[in-house]
Amino acid sequence: MDKQLEDLDENRKQFEQWALDAGLELNRNVYGYAYYSTNTAWRAWVASREVIIVDLPDEMTWREASEKGLQSAYTAGFTDAVLESRVAITSIGLTIGEKSDG
């Protein structure tokens, strides 16, 4: 499955759980959700997620870790955490901030 579709699926699952809890109908048609209120809520949900930008640190190189007196295992763990955070954040429809050059 395409990564964007997987992300949308996770985002939609979260929306639909919220919508059910809020008492909205989840019937769908070719245009989206059959009920105007649910379709509007979905569009607002997606739009609200698009404006949230999460800044994450860069992955750490072995050289950076060494300069800070850290072991290579720390570097690997730190980098894995950053990469897994990216996956988790984008899977719920949020955006990762762009890197800036200082």
N, C-alpha and C positions, 0 to 999 in steps of 0.2 A: 504494500500500500504506500502511496505517495506520502512523504513526511508532512506536507501541508494538510492533507486529508486526515492524517492521524491526529494532528494538532487540533483541527476543526472538530473531529469526533470527540476528543477529550473536552474541549470547550463546550460543545453542544451537550454532552452528558452532564456537565456541571450546571449548565443553564436549565436543562430539563428537570434536574432534581430540584433546583430552586423554584422553577415554575410550578411543579407539582405541589411543593410545599406552600406556594403562594395561591394555590387554587386555580391556576390557569389550565386551559384545555390544550393538549398536545397534538390534536388531530392535524394532519398535514395534507396539503394538496400540491399541485405542480408549481405553485407560486411561493410556497413556504408553509408557514403555519396557517391553518384554515381560519382561525379566529384572529381578528385584527389586533386585539389586545396582546395576544401571545406573539404575533409576528412583530409588533412594535416593540415589545419587551426584548425579543431576540435581537432586533436591530440595535436597540440601545445597549444591550449586553455586549455585543461585538464592538460597537463604537467605544464603549467605556474601556474595554480591554486594550483597544488600539492606542489609546492615549497614555497608557501607563508604560513608562520606560524604566527598566531596571538596569542599573549600572553594576557591572561585575568587574572584579579585578582581572587583569591579564593573567594568563597561565604563567607559572614561574619556571624560569630556566634553571638548569643546574648551576650555572655561573652565578645567577642572582642569589640562589640559596647559599652557595659557598661564600659569597661576599657577606652574607648575613650570619655566617657561622652555623648554618643549618645543614642537616644531612640530606643526601639524595632521596631517601625515603620520604622525607617531608615534602620535597619538590613533587614527587610522584603523587602523593596524597592530595596536596594542594591543587595540582593541575586536574586530577580526577574529579575533585569536588567542584571546581569551576566548570568543567565540561558537563558534569551531571546536572549542575544547577541550571546551565543553559537549556538543557533538554527539558527539565521540569518546568522552567519558566515559560518557554515557548509552547509547551504542550497545553497550557491553560490560556493561551491567546495573548500573552504579554510580550512586549518587545524588549530585546536586549539593546542597551545604549551602544552607540558607536564609539569606537576608541578615539581618544583625542591625543594629539601629540603634545602632551604636557601643558 
